Amino acid sequence: MTRRRTTMRERLARLVAAALAVVAAAACGVQPTGVIGAGGPVETRGRAGTITVYLLWQGRVVPSVRPGLPDHPYLALSQLSIPVTSEERARGLYTEVHRPLQAWMVQAASEPQDMGSLTVDLSSAVPRRRVHWSRAALAQISCTAQAVPGIRDVLLWSGPGADKDGWGSAQCEDYRDLMR
């Protein structure tokens, strides 16, 4: 049996492998450190809370509570155009708002900090055309908007009494006859 001679390169590779094995074996355990403080309890700035969405039941407007999202105060308006939840459907609820909406608050400098008008528009994802809202849809939109804390008035694209630019005003109280 003939023995092959190892080259310098092979010997160096074996030496490096052995050195790495020794280092790995020495560092494999976790050294005790004692108790380390992690600070105080977790703090969150936004509170999800709930939102109130006005849906329809047998043609009448009824409130339905859904989970909210922190820092999304007008989420309820965009929720009007999505399908009702399975629980809401089981209760016989539905929506007549079939176009996606977006909303933002407009506040005059002279108004109190927590009061303003909510502008409700079609989402920028849909073509900008005049819309014919049913009375039930108008009730859903205006009552949902006015359920948002601090909202006094609702300015709606293609709303009742729309001006030449297409903006009209809607108030929940105008639809009392549709309230359950």
C-alpha distance (Angstrom), angle and dihedral (degrees) to the residues before:
residue distance angle dihedral
M1 . . .
T2 3.72 . .
R3 3.66 120.8 .
R4 3.77 118.6 -137.6
R5 3.74 118.7 -135.0
T6 3.78 116.9 -120.4
T7 3.73 117.1 -127.7
M8 3.74 125.2 -129.8
R9 3.80 89.9 -109.1
E10 3.84 92.6 55.7
R11 3.80 91.7 47.8
L12 3.80 91.0 50.5
A13 3.82 91.2 49.2
R14 3.84 90.9 51.1
L15 3.78 90.9 48.1
V16 3.81 92.6 50.9
A17 3.83 91.0 47.1
A18 3.80 91.2 50.9
A19 3.81 92.0 48.4
L20 3.81 91.2 50.5
A21 3.81 90.5 49.5
V22 3.81 91.0 53.0
V23 3.81 92.4 48.4
A24 3.81 91.8 47.2
A25 3.80 92.5 49.1
A26 3.80 91.9 49.6
A27 3.81 94.4 49.8
C28 3.80 99.8 42.2
G29 3.80 97.4 98.8
V30 3.78 128.3 74.5
Q31 3.75 111.5 -121.3
P32 3.82 116.7 -133.6
T33 3.78 112.6 -103.5
G34 3.79 105.7 172.5
V35 3.78 126.1 -132.6
I36 3.78 115.0 -21.8
G37 3.80 118.9 -164.7
A38 3.78 116.1 -129.1
G39 3.79 98.2 -166.6
G40 3.77 130.8 -109.5
P41 3.78 128.9 -36.9
V42 3.78 120.0 -60.6
E43 3.78 112.5 -85.1
T44 3.79 124.6 -157.3
R45 3.77 124.9 -162.9
G46 3.78 99.4 -158.3
R47 3.75 125.6 55.2
A48 3.77 116.6 -149.3
G49 3.79 96.3 -154.9
T50 3.77 116.8 155.4
I51 3.78 136.6 -65.8
T52 3.78 129.1 -142.9
V53 3.78 117.0 -132.2
Y54 3.79 118.4 -174.2
L55 3.80 110.6 -137.1
L56 3.78 133.2 171.6
W57 3.77 129.7 -100.2
Q58 3.81 116.5 -178.9
G59 3.81 88.9 -21.0
R60 3.81 93.4 -51.5
V61 3.82 125.5 114.2
V62 3.82 113.8 -117.2
P63 3.82 131.4 172.4
S64 3.79 119.5 -114.1
V65 3.81 122.3 -171.5
R66 3.80 120.4 -137.3
P67 3.81 133.2 173.6
G68 3.79 114.0 -87.4
L69 3.80 133.2 -147.4
P70 3.81 125.6 -123.7
D71 3.80 113.5 -102.1
H72 3.85 93.5 10.8
P73 3.81 102.7 103.3
Y74 3.82 94.5 163.4
L75 3.81 97.1 47.0
A76 3.80 91.0 114.4
L77 3.82 91.0 67.6
S78 3.79 93.6 54.9
Q79 3.82 88.9 45.9
L80 3.81 91.5 62.6
S81 3.79 93.7 75.9
I82 3.79 98.1 47.4
P83 3.80 120.6 88.0
V84 3.79 115.7 -85.7
T85 3.79 117.5 -101.6
S86 3.80 119.6 -98.5
E87 3.82 89.2 -107.3
E88 3.81 91.4 52.4
R89 3.80 91.1 46.4
A90 3.82 89.9 51.7
R91 3.82 87.8 54.6
G92 3.82 89.6 53.3
L93 3.83 95.9 -107.3
Y94 3.81 123.6 147.7
T95 3.80 140.8 160.7
E96 3.79 134.4 -123.7
V97 3.80 93.4 -164.9
H98 3.80 102.7 100.4
R99 3.80 100.7 162.6
P100 3.82 121.6 78.5
L101 3.79 113.9 -109.7
Q102 3.77 136.8 -156.9
A103 3.77 126.6 -165.5
W104 3.79 140.6 -166.6
M105 3.78 135.3 175.3
V106 3.77 122.5 -111.6
Q107 3.77 114.9 -161.0
A108 3.77 128.8 -175.2
A109 3.79 115.9 -137.5
S110 3.81 89.6 -119.8
E111 3.85 93.7 55.5
P112 3.78 123.1 93.8
Q113 3.81 112.9 -93.0
D114 3.80 93.2 -109.6
M115 3.84 99.4 46.4
G116 3.77 130.0 74.2
S117 3.78 149.5 123.7
L118 3.77 120.9 -79.6
T119 3.78 116.0 -138.9
V120 3.80 111.6 -151.9
D121 3.77 117.2 -165.9
L122 3.77 138.8 165.6
S123 3.78 112.2 -86.2
S124 3.79 113.9 -94.1
A125 3.83 86.0 -119.9
V126 3.84 92.3 73.8
P127 3.82 130.1 62.9
R128 3.79 114.7 -89.0
R129 3.81 105.4 -115.0
R130 3.77 134.7 137.4
V131 3.79 111.7 -87.7
H132 3.78 130.2 -149.6
W133 3.79 104.5 -141.7
S134 3.81 118.1 -163.1
R135 3.82 115.8 -126.5
A136 3.81 88.3 -109.4
A137 3.82 91.4 53.4
L138 3.82 90.5 47.8
A139 3.80 89.5 51.3
Q140 3.81 91.0 49.3
I141 3.81 92.6 49.6
S142 3.81 97.7 43.9
C143 3.82 95.8 42.8
T144 3.82 92.5 45.7
A145 3.81 90.5 48.3
Q146 3.79 93.6 48.3
A147 3.81 90.7 48.7
V148 3.81 87.2 68.2
P149 3.82 107.9 96.5
G150 3.80 112.9 -105.0
I151 3.81 97.2 19.4
R152 3.78 113.4 129.8
D153 3.84 103.5 163.6
V154 3.78 135.9 22.1
L155 3.78 122.0 -143.0
L156 3.81 109.4 -166.7
W157 3.79 132.8 -169.5
S158 3.83 105.4 -115.5
G159 3.79 88.9 3.4
P160 3.81 125.0 155.1
G161 3.81 113.8 -59.9
A162 3.82 92.0 12.9
D163 3.80 115.1 -164.7
K164 3.82 123.8 -132.5
D165 3.81 89.1 -81.2
G166 3.80 92.5 55.1
W167 3.81 101.8 -105.2
G168 3.79 122.7 128.9
S169 3.78 136.0 170.7
A170 3.80 125.8 -112.7
Q171 3.80 127.5 -173.4
C172 3.79 126.5 -171.6
E173 3.81 91.0 -134.8
D174 3.84 89.0 63.1
Y175 3.81 88.0 69.3
R176 3.80 100.8 49.0
D177 3.79 88.9 126.1
L178 3.83 88.5 64.8
M179 3.80 94.8 50.7
R180 3.75 117.3 109.7
